[in-house]
Every structure is written in structure tokens, then in C-alpha cells.
Amino acid sequence: MEHYELLIRDLLMSYKLNTINFEKLLEFAAGNDTNDAKQIEKIKILDFHNFKDSIDKLCNDRVLVAYGKESYKGLKKNYKVINNIKKNKRNTEITAQIMSYKFPNISYYTRNHEEFIKDKKIIDILYDYFISENKPTLTANELGVLIFNDEKAFEQFEKEKNISNDTGSVKIGYALQVINKLKLNLPNHFNAYITIEPFFYHIKKSYFEKKIRRILVIENKDTYYSFYRSEVAKSYDMIIYGEGNKITSSFALAKDYGILISDEVLYFGDIDPVGFSIYKNFKKIYNEYNIVLDKQYYISLIEAYWNKECPKIKKLKISSYIDIAQNVIGEEFTKEHGDFIMGLFTDKRYIPQEAISIINL
């Protein structure tokens, strides 16, 4: 095996193309880069397993990368050549370009040359501003307009989580993505900041009269509107629309709204893995506040659906949220209720918090 591997590795170093096919690798294994039909046939018939092991080893060492359909006895037809003279020269040139930037950390791009080529125009614009002495205090959107003529270049877009249809993932502007790759941040390196979008809330007179207030954070919009219009609202001094995962950022404005760490902050969301993960993350980020589940509504939903079929989780991948959800369930619910909830998740079902308005209000 080693004989073929060394022959192929040596000939690949002077190979000038970016791809190579199965037949050419057989020629290399035969000892040269010309077509020796007898030696090639001998390898294919008598010593193919050693040839295959050599190709597998070169793939494992990232000298070759297989792609396309299988060609012969489990080996692919085509391969990308990772290391040859042409590529080594190109890599050296790209590395030199990358190292010319005086960013504090450029290691992401020294490891990912293709990403550097893709991002280079953005990097150049960022670098010109990074080394400039005049950096007025701006919002992220204002900075985007100034240097990219695009207010969304540094924007952070946050989707409201929908358990049936999407992941609720956060998408960010292209320039902010590059800043993250460079391990820079807007406040320290660009004198700019991302504004926090405020939350919607319903407030009562009692909020301004009590020393300790009861504040309810509700995950979804429809339930928020139903709650503050109902008799249930009398139990709370403020009701906040959490807007899915957005609450984990928007609650940073709590002090601006006069919310104190002594206040009781209750949370109510969907009975699903993502809903419990939002709560756990919310509680962790703002651990100085007294944040707890408003369990009465969860228990009402569980009891209402005890012998009733729950909606299916249609598209969302829940596996990455299960461990966090299980931790919350173990801490917050009785074994009986916890087993019921975990049974739902095993069957990829959930209970939307909107159901509370039908059964409880």
C-alpha cells in the first residue's frame, strides 16, 4: 500500500490541475504519469486492495477529496487535488494577502482561504474604517450606511419562533458575519452599537404603586393580546409580549422600563422543546432577576390535553433542544407531568400556548 501511496503523492506534487480522475491515479500508481496498460491491469486484477487503501489514505490525509459517482470497486471516479504546486503557490499568495491586514485576529481566514476570497471586498471596506482615526459613535445601521451604503450590513435579524414551520434561527447582516469571523466587535473596534428593539407591553396603574410587581412574559402574540384583555390581567401589574426568542435580547431594556430585580417575573410559553429552551436561556441571561415559570397555565394545558391528541411538530428539528427542555421539565414539574411532556416530545408533538385561551379564559 505504502509504495502506491508514495508514488501517487510524489506525482501529485507536480500535477498542475485541480482535479484528477480514477484512471489517472492508476497511471500514477503504475510508477509514472504515462499510460502503462499492462501495469495498470495488473494493479486492477492482482493488487487493487492495496491501491484502494492508498487512495483512502490520501483522502484521509486531505491530499485528495473524492466526489461524484462510484467508479470501480467502491472508489469514486473523480477527486479534487488539495496539494500540488499550483495550489501551494496560490495558497502562499493568499496567505500573504491575509497577513497584510493588521486585525487583532485573522486566523479564521488563514484556515479558510475560500472564505477569504468570498469576503475580501467586505474585509477591505472594514479594514479601511478599522484603521481610520475618525470613528464617531454610530448605531450599527448608521455605520452600514456610512461605509457600505446599506443600513442592513450590520443588522441582526431575529425571527419569531414558529414550532410548526421553522427554526427561529437568528440571521445577521453580511458585514456583521465578517466581523464575527475576525473576532471583532462593533463597540470596541468600530465605536458602533446594535440597538435593542423594545418589547410590547401592557401596564396597569398598580405597577407604579407597588414595591414588588408581578410581571408576566408571554411567548406568543395572540396569547398576549388575549391575556391583557381578559380577567386574568388583574393578576399582573405588567404583561409583556416576549416575541419568541427576542425576549432574550429585548429584556436588556428592563431597567429602562423600571423593572426591578425584586419584581416577580413569570414566564409562559408553548409546551415544546424550543419554548422551554427560550425560558432557560432567558432565565440564564438575566439571572439577577426573579424569573420563574407561571406553572398554573402549563398544568392547565397538560390536564386539558391529557386524553386528547396534540398537534404534530411538522418541520422543526428538536433534537438540539431536547436536553435543555428535559432539564427544565425535571426542575419545574412533577414526575407525572414531566413524563407526559416528554412523551409528547418523543412523539414529536407539542401544546401551543394559544390553547389556554380556549380552555381557561
C-alpha positions as CSV (number, residue, x, y, z in Angstrom):
1,M,0.0,0.0,0.0
2,E,2.7,2.5,1.0
3,H,4.5,2.0,-2.3
4,Y,1.4,3.2,-4.3
5,E,0.7,6.0,-1.8
6,L,4.3,7.4,-2.1
7,L,4.2,7.2,-5.9
8,I,0.9,8.9,-6.2
9,R,1.7,11.6,-3.5
10,D,5.0,12.4,-5.3
11,L,3.5,12.7,-8.8
12,L,0.6,14.8,-7.4
13,M,3.0,17.5,-6.3
14,S,3.9,18.3,-9.8
15,Y,0.4,17.8,-11.1
16,K,-1.0,21.1,-12.4
17,L,-4.7,20.5,-12.5
18,N,-7.2,21.0,-9.7
19,T,-9.0,17.6,-10.3
20,I,-7.9,14.1,-11.2
21,N,-9.8,11.1,-12.3
22,F,-9.6,7.4,-11.3
23,E,-7.7,6.3,-14.4
24,K,-5.0,8.9,-14.0
25,L,-4.4,7.8,-10.4
26,L,-4.0,4.2,-11.7
27,E,-1.3,5.5,-14.1
28,F,0.4,7.3,-11.2
29,A,0.3,4.0,-9.2
30,A,1.9,2.2,-12.1
31,G,5.0,4.3,-11.5
32,N,4.8,7.2,-13.9
33,D,2.4,9.6,-15.5
34,T,2.2,7.8,-18.8
35,N,-0.3,5.1,-19.7
36,D,1.3,1.7,-18.9
37,A,-1.6,-0.6,-19.8
38,K,-0.1,-3.9,-18.5
39,Q,1.0,-2.5,-15.1
40,I,-2.4,-0.8,-14.7
41,E,-4.2,-4.0,-15.5
42,K,-2.0,-5.9,-13.0
43,I,-2.9,-3.5,-10.2
44,K,-6.6,-3.7,-11.1
45,I,-6.6,-7.5,-11.1
46,L,-4.0,-8.6,-8.5
47,D,-3.4,-5.7,-6.2
48,F,-6.4,-3.5,-6.2
49,H,-7.0,-3.6,-2.4
50,N,-3.6,-2.0,-1.8
51,F,-4.3,0.6,-4.4
52,K,-7.7,1.3,-2.8
53,D,-6.1,1.6,0.6
54,S,-3.6,4.1,-0.8
55,I,-6.3,6.3,-2.2
56,D,-8.3,6.1,1.0
57,K,-5.2,7.1,3.0
58,L,-4.6,10.1,0.7
59,C,-8.3,11.1,1.2
60,N,-7.9,10.8,4.9
61,D,-4.8,13.0,4.8
62,R,-6.8,15.5,2.8
63,V,-4.4,15.2,-0.2
64,L,-7.4,14.2,-2.3
65,V,-11.1,14.8,-1.9
66,A,-13.4,12.3,-3.6
67,Y,-16.6,13.5,-5.3
68,G,-19.1,12.2,-7.9
69,K,-20.3,8.6,-8.5
70,E,-18.5,5.4,-7.7
71,S,-16.3,4.1,-10.4
72,Y,-14.7,0.8,-9.6
73,K,-15.0,-1.4,-6.5
74,G,-16.0,1.3,-4.2
75,L,-13.7,4.1,-5.4
76,K,-15.0,7.3,-6.7
77,K,-14.5,8.4,-10.3
78,N,-13.2,11.9,-9.6
79,Y,-11.1,13.6,-7.0
80,K,-10.1,17.2,-6.1
81,V,-6.4,17.7,-5.6
82,I,-5.8,19.6,-2.4
83,N,-2.0,19.9,-2.5
84,N,0.0,20.5,-5.7
85,I,2.5,23.1,-7.0
86,K,-0.2,25.3,-8.5
87,K,-2.3,25.3,-5.3
88,N,0.7,25.7,-3.0
89,K,1.8,28.8,-4.9
90,R,-1.7,30.2,-4.8
91,N,-2.1,29.4,-1.1
92,T,1.2,31.2,-0.3
93,E,-0.1,34.3,-2.2
94,I,-3.4,34.3,-0.4
95,T,-1.8,33.8,3.0
96,A,0.4,36.8,2.3
97,Q,-2.6,38.9,1.4
98,I,-4.4,37.8,4.6
99,M,-1.4,38.5,6.8
100,S,-1.2,42.1,5.4
101,Y,-4.3,43.1,7.4
102,K,-3.4,44.3,10.9
103,F,-6.6,43.0,12.5
104,P,-6.0,41.5,16.1
105,N,-7.1,38.1,14.9
106,I,-7.0,36.9,11.3
107,S,-6.7,33.2,12.0
108,Y,-10.2,32.3,10.6
109,Y,-9.2,33.4,7.1
110,T,-5.7,31.8,7.2
111,R,-7.5,28.5,7.7
112,N,-10.3,29.2,5.2
113,H,-8.9,30.7,2.0
114,E,-12.1,30.3,0.0
115,E,-14.0,32.3,2.6
116,F,-11.3,35.0,2.4
117,I,-11.7,35.2,-1.4
118,K,-15.5,35.4,-1.0
119,D,-15.4,38.1,1.8
120,K,-12.4,40.1,0.5
121,K,-14.4,43.2,-0.7
122,I,-16.1,43.4,2.7
123,I,-12.9,42.9,4.6
124,D,-11.2,45.7,2.6
125,I,-14.0,48.2,3.4
126,L,-14.0,47.2,7.1
127,Y,-10.2,47.4,7.3
128,D,-10.1,50.9,5.9
129,Y,-12.6,52.0,8.6
130,F,-10.9,49.9,11.3
131,I,-7.5,51.7,10.8
132,S,-9.1,55.2,10.4
133,E,-8.8,57.5,13.4
134,N,-12.1,59.2,13.0
135,K,-14.8,56.9,14.3
136,P,-17.9,58.8,15.6
137,T,-20.3,56.9,17.8
138,L,-23.0,55.4,15.5
139,T,-25.6,52.8,15.6
140,A,-25.0,49.6,13.5
141,N,-27.4,50.7,10.8
142,E,-25.8,54.2,10.6
143,L,-22.4,52.6,10.3
144,G,-23.8,50.4,7.5
145,V,-25.0,53.4,5.6
146,L,-21.7,55.2,6.1
147,I,-19.3,52.6,4.9
148,F,-21.4,50.1,2.8
149,N,-24.3,52.4,1.8
150,D,-26.5,49.7,3.2
151,E,-28.3,50.1,6.5
152,K,-28.7,46.3,6.9
153,A,-25.0,45.4,6.6
154,F,-24.6,45.0,10.3
155,E,-28.2,44.3,11.2
156,Q,-29.2,41.4,13.3
157,F,-32.5,39.9,12.1
158,E,-34.4,37.8,14.6
159,K,-37.3,35.6,13.6
160,E,-40.1,34.8,15.9
161,K,-40.0,31.0,16.5
162,N,-42.7,29.0,14.9
163,I,-42.7,25.4,16.1
164,S,-44.5,24.1,13.1
165,N,-42.6,25.7,10.3
166,D,-39.1,26.9,11.1
167,T,-36.2,27.0,13.5
168,G,-36.5,30.6,14.7
169,S,-32.8,31.0,13.9
170,V,-31.1,34.4,14.0
171,K,-29.7,35.8,10.8
172,I,-27.2,38.6,10.7
173,G,-26.0,41.1,8.1
174,Y,-23.1,40.2,5.8
175,A,-20.7,42.7,7.4
176,L,-21.5,41.5,10.9
177,Q,-20.8,37.9,9.8
178,V,-17.3,39.0,8.7
179,I,-16.7,40.9,11.9
180,N,-17.6,37.7,13.9
181,K,-15.2,35.7,11.8
182,L,-12.5,38.3,12.6
183,K,-13.4,38.1,16.3
184,L,-14.0,41.8,16.4
185,N,-17.0,43.6,17.9
186,L,-18.8,46.8,17.0
187,P,-18.4,48.8,20.2
188,N,-14.7,48.2,20.9
189,H,-13.4,48.2,17.3
190,F,-15.8,50.4,15.3
191,N,-17.4,52.6,18.0
192,A,-20.8,51.4,17.0
193,Y,-23.6,49.5,18.7
194,I,-26.6,47.4,17.8
195,T,-29.8,48.9,19.0
196,I,-32.2,46.7,21.0
197,E,-35.7,46.6,19.7
198,P,-38.1,47.3,22.6
199,F,-40.9,44.9,23.6
200,F,-44.6,45.5,23.6
201,Y,-46.2,45.6,27.0
202,H,-49.5,46.3,28.8
203,I,-49.1,48.1,32.1
204,K,-51.5,48.8,34.9
205,K,-51.7,51.7,37.4
206,S,-50.7,49.2,40.2
207,Y,-47.2,48.9,38.5
208,F,-46.4,52.4,39.8
209,E,-47.9,51.9,43.2
210,K,-46.3,48.6,44.4
211,K,-42.8,47.9,45.7
212,I,-42.8,44.3,44.2
213,R,-44.8,43.8,41.0
214,R,-46.0,40.7,39.2
215,I,-44.8,40.8,35.6
216,L,-45.9,38.1,33.0
217,V,-43.8,37.5,29.9
218,I,-45.9,35.7,27.2
219,E,-44.1,34.0,24.3
220,N,-46.7,34.4,21.5
221,K,-48.6,37.4,20.2
222,D,-52.2,36.0,20.2
223,T,-52.0,34.8,23.8
224,Y,-50.5,38.2,24.8
225,Y,-53.5,40.1,23.4
226,S,-56.0,37.6,24.8
227,F,-54.4,37.8,28.3
228,Y,-54.3,41.6,28.7
229,R,-57.9,41.9,27.6
230,S,-59.2,39.2,30.0
231,E,-59.9,38.9,33.7
232,V,-56.5,37.2,34.0
233,A,-54.8,40.6,33.5
234,K,-55.9,41.6,37.0
235,S,-53.4,39.2,38.5
236,Y,-50.4,41.1,36.9
237,D,-49.1,44.6,37.0
238,M,-47.4,44.3,33.6
239,I,-47.8,41.8,30.7
240,I,-45.0,41.7,28.2
241,Y,-45.1,40.2,24.7
242,G,-41.9,38.1,24.6
243,E,-42.0,37.6,20.8
244,G,-40.4,34.2,20.9
245,N,-36.6,34.2,21.4
246,K,-36.5,38.0,21.1
247,I,-37.1,38.4,24.8
248,T,-33.6,37.2,25.5
249,S,-32.3,40.4,23.9
250,S,-35.1,42.9,24.4
251,F,-35.3,42.3,28.2
252,A,-31.9,44.1,28.4
253,L,-34.1,47.3,28.4
254,A,-35.8,46.1,31.6
255,K,-34.2,48.9,33.7
256,D,-35.5,51.5,31.2
257,Y,-39.0,50.3,31.9
258,G,-38.4,50.4,35.7
259,I,-38.4,46.6,36.2
260,L,-36.5,45.8,39.4
261,I,-34.6,42.7,40.4
262,S,-37.1,42.4,43.3
263,D,-40.0,42.1,40.9
264,E,-41.6,38.7,40.2
265,V,-41.1,37.9,36.5
266,L,-43.2,35.0,35.4
267,Y,-42.9,33.3,32.0
268,F,-45.4,31.4,29.9
269,G,-44.7,29.8,26.5
270,D,-45.5,26.8,24.4
271,I,-45.1,23.3,25.7
272,D,-42.4,22.4,23.3
273,P,-38.6,21.9,23.4
274,V,-37.9,25.3,21.9
275,G,-40.3,27.1,24.3
276,F,-38.6,25.6,27.3
277,S,-35.2,26.4,25.8
278,I,-36.2,30.1,25.4
279,Y,-37.2,30.2,29.1
280,K,-34.0,28.5,30.2
281,N,-31.9,30.9,28.2
282,F,-34.0,33.9,29.3
283,K,-33.5,32.9,32.9
284,K,-29.8,32.3,32.5
285,I,-29.0,35.6,30.8
286,Y,-31.0,37.7,33.3
287,N,-30.2,35.6,36.4
288,E,-30.2,38.6,38.6
289,Y,-34.0,38.8,38.1
290,N,-36.5,36.6,39.8
291,I,-37.7,34.7,36.7
292,V,-39.9,31.6,37.1
293,L,-42.4,29.6,35.0
294,D,-46.0,30.6,35.6
295,K,-46.8,26.9,36.0
296,Q,-50.6,27.2,36.5
297,Y,-51.1,27.7,32.8
298,Y,-48.7,24.8,31.9
299,I,-50.6,22.5,34.2
300,S,-54.0,23.6,32.8
301,L,-52.8,22.8,29.3
302,I,-51.4,19.4,30.3
303,E,-54.7,18.4,32.1
304,A,-56.7,19.7,29.1
305,Y,-54.7,17.5,26.7
306,W,-54.2,14.5,28.9
307,N,-56.5,12.3,26.9
308,K,-56.5,14.5,23.7
309,E,-54.3,14.3,20.7
310,C,-51.8,17.1,20.5
311,P,-50.6,18.9,17.3
312,K,-47.6,17.4,15.5
313,I,-44.3,19.3,15.3
314,K,-44.0,19.4,11.5
315,K,-40.7,20.6,10.3
316,L,-38.6,21.9,13.3
317,K,-35.6,19.8,14.3
318,I,-36.0,19.5,18.0
319,S,-33.1,17.2,18.9
320,S,-30.7,20.1,19.8
321,Y,-33.3,21.4,22.3
322,I,-34.3,18.2,24.0
323,D,-31.6,18.1,26.7
324,I,-32.3,21.7,27.8
325,A,-36.1,21.1,27.8
326,Q,-35.6,17.9,29.8
327,N,-33.6,19.8,32.3
328,V,-36.3,22.4,32.7
329,I,-39.0,19.8,33.0
330,G,-37.1,17.9,35.7
331,E,-36.7,21.1,37.7
332,E,-40.2,22.5,37.3
333,F,-42.7,19.7,37.0
334,T,-43.8,16.6,39.0
335,K,-42.7,13.3,37.6
336,E,-46.3,12.6,36.3
337,H,-46.5,15.8,34.4
338,G,-42.9,15.6,33.3
339,D,-43.4,12.1,31.9
340,F,-46.4,13.3,30.0
341,I,-44.5,16.2,28.4
342,M,-41.5,14.0,27.5
343,G,-44.0,11.6,25.9
344,L,-45.2,14.4,23.7
345,F,-41.7,15.2,22.6
346,T,-40.9,11.6,21.9
347,D,-43.9,11.5,19.6
348,K,-42.9,14.9,18.1
349,R,-46.0,16.6,19.4
350,Y,-46.5,19.9,21.4
351,I,-49.1,22.0,23.0
352,P,-49.4,25.6,21.7
353,Q,-49.9,28.2,24.4
354,E,-52.8,29.6,22.4
355,A,-54.9,26.7,23.6
356,I,-55.0,28.3,27.1
357,S,-57.4,31.0,25.8
358,I,-59.9,28.3,24.8
359,I,-59.8,26.3,28.0
360,N,-59.0,28.8,30.7
361,L,-60.0,32.3,29.9
